[in-house]
Amino acid sequence: MPFTFGPEVALDRPAYIDPTARIFGRVSAGEGSSFWPYCVIRAEGAAVRIGRACNIQDGAVIHVGGGRGTMIGDYCSIAHRAVVHGAEIGDDCLVGIGAVVMDGAKVGRRCVVGAMALVPPGMEVPEGSVVTGVPGKIIATRDNFVATRRNALIYHRNALAYAEGRHDAWRGADFASWRSDVFQRLQNGEVVGI
């Protein structure tokens, strides 16, 4: 097997696993999740649970912390170089590029943690929040569902293409049509999933 996994890792039909992904300990992930170049997930003293159709992007780090496990809901995007450490992330969230979510923090459903933001230890972020800055502050409250679900679905489509050795899923008329259709269905209130 070209991937480096520990014996307790349980991934349910992942959409894509890059050969450089490193996953160890009591880590589980729901159907259709994807694990991109150089992501690291470690769960030594507690467990990491990742939901369905999540994307753990390039260089992201997910770890347990302070005796706590880490929970990431369904349809979440953990962006490039982001860190989630002993925290809880609700369904349909986006943790932006280089953002850090620390021990004991709880991010509610449908939130966006902006690029380079720091969600400090123990912070509770209500559903539908947008968090930016260091330390993180809630700068807006809105329903982020359409944007976060759309991002997760785009990554899922790309992951399936990568699993086939194709790196072109975000190009061309077919992609533009698919993306437009998904966006319109989400805008119309349809809960689109994998």
C-alpha positions in Angstrom: 0.0 0.0 0.0 1.5 3.3 -1.0 -0.1 5.3 1.8 1.2 5.7 5.3 -1.6 4.8 7.8 -1.6 3.4 11.3 -3.6 0.2 12.1 -6.5 2.0 13.7 -7.3 4.3 10.8 -10.8 3.7 9.4 -11.7 5.6 6.2 -15.1 4.9 4.6 -14.7 4.8 0.8 -12.6 7.9 0.5 -12.9 9.9 -2.7 -9.1 10.4 -2.9 -6.0 9.9 -0.8 -2.8 11.5 -2.0 0.2 9.2 -1.5 1.9 11.8 0.7 -1.0 11.9 3.2 0.0 10.7 6.7 -2.8 9.4 9.0 -2.1 7.7 12.3 -4.0 6.7 15.5 -7.7 6.4 16.1 -8.8 8.4 13.0 -12.1 7.8 11.2 -13.6 9.5 8.2 -17.0 9.3 6.6 -17.7 8.4 3.0 -16.3 10.5 0.2 -13.7 12.5 2.1 -10.5 13.4 0.5 -6.9 13.8 1.8 -4.6 16.0 -0.2 -0.8 16.3 -0.5 1.1 16.4 2.7 -1.8 16.6 5.0 -1.2 15.1 8.5 -3.8 13.6 10.8 -2.6 12.2 14.2 -4.6 10.9 17.0 -2.4 9.4 19.8 -4.3 10.0 23.1 -7.8 10.6 21.8 -9.7 10.1 18.5 -10.2 12.2 15.4 -13.5 11.9 13.7 -14.0 13.5 10.2 -17.4 13.5 8.6 -18.7 12.7 5.1 -17.4 14.5 2.0 -14.8 16.6 3.8 -11.6 17.7 2.1 -8.4 17.9 4.1 -6.3 20.1 1.8 -2.6 20.4 1.1 -0.4 20.7 4.3 -3.4 20.8 6.7 -2.7 19.4 10.2 -5.4 17.8 12.3 -4.4 16.6 15.8 -5.8 15.9 19.2 -5.0 18.3 22.1 -5.2 18.7 25.8 -6.7 15.2 26.2 -9.5 16.1 23.8 -10.3 14.5 20.5 -11.0 16.4 17.3 -14.4 16.3 15.6 -15.0 17.7 12.1 -18.6 17.5 10.8 -19.9 16.6 7.3 -19.1 18.6 4.1 -16.2 20.6 5.7 -13.2 22.1 3.9 -10.0 22.3 5.9 -8.0 24.5 3.6 -4.3 24.6 2.8 -2.0 24.7 5.8 -4.9 25.0 8.3 -4.6 23.5 11.7 -7.4 22.0 13.8 -6.1 21.0 17.2 -8.3 19.3 19.8 -11.4 21.2 18.6 -14.9 20.7 17.2 -16.0 21.9 13.8 -19.7 21.7 12.9 -21.2 20.5 9.6 -20.7 22.6 6.4 -17.8 24.8 7.6 -14.8 26.2 5.9 -11.5 26.7 7.8 -9.5 29.0 5.6 -6.0 28.9 4.4 -3.5 29.0 7.3 -6.2 29.3 9.9 -5.8 27.7 13.3 -8.5 26.3 15.6 -7.2 25.5 19.0 -7.9 23.2 21.9 -11.4 23.1 23.2 -12.8 25.6 20.6 -16.2 24.8 19.2 -17.1 26.1 15.8 -20.8 25.8 15.0 -22.4 24.6 11.8 -22.1 26.7 8.6 -19.3 28.9 9.7 -16.3 30.3 7.9 -13.0 30.8 9.7 -11.1 33.2 7.5 -7.6 32.8 6.1 -4.9 33.1 8.8 -7.4 33.5 11.6 -6.8 32.1 15.1 -9.7 30.6 17.0 -8.2 30.6 20.5 -8.6 27.8 23.0 -12.1 27.4 24.3 -13.8 29.9 22.0 -17.3 29.0 21.1 -18.3 30.2 17.6 -22.1 30.2 17.0 -23.7 28.7 13.9 -23.5 30.9 10.8 -20.5 33.0 12.0 -17.6 34.4 10.0 -14.4 34.7 12.1 -11.3 36.6 11.1 -8.2 38.0 12.8 -5.7 37.1 15.5 -7.2 36.4 18.0 -10.4 35.5 16.0 -13.4 37.8 16.3 -16.9 37.2 14.8 -17.3 39.9 12.2 -20.5 38.7 10.6 -23.4 36.3 11.0 -25.1 34.8 8.0 -26.1 31.5 6.5 -22.9 30.3 4.8 -24.4 27.0 3.7 -24.5 27.6 0.0 -20.8 28.7 -0.1 -19.5 26.0 2.2 -21.5 23.1 0.7 -20.6 24.2 -2.8 -16.9 24.3 -1.9 -17.1 20.8 -0.4 -18.9 19.4 -3.5 -16.4 21.0 -5.9 -13.6 19.4 -3.9 -15.4 16.0 -3.9 -15.7 16.2 -7.7 -12.0 17.1 -8.0 -11.1 14.2 -5.7 -12.9 11.7 -7.8 -11.0 12.9 -10.9 -7.7 12.8 -9.1 -8.4 9.2 -8.0 -8.7 8.4 -11.8 -5.4 10.2 -12.5 -7.1 13.2 -14.0 -6.1 16.7 -12.9 -8.6 18.6 -15.1 -11.9 18.5 -13.1 -12.0 22.3 -12.6 -11.7 23.1 -16.3 -13.9 23.2 -19.3 -17.6 23.6 -20.2 -18.6 20.4 -18.4 -17.3 21.8 -15.1 -18.8 25.2 -15.6 -22.2 23.7 -16.3 -22.0 21.3 -13.3 -20.9 24.1 -11.0 -23.7 26.4 -12.2 -26.2 23.6 -11.7 -25.1 22.8 -8.2 -25.0 26.5 -7.3 -28.5 27.0 -8.6 -29.9 24.0 -6.8 -28.3 25.1 -3.5 -29.7 28.7 -4.0 -33.1 27.2 -4.5 -32.9 25.5 -1.1 -32.1 22.0 -2.3 -29.7 20.1 0.1 -27.3 18.7 -2.5 -24.9 16.0 -1.3 -22.8 13.2 -2.6 
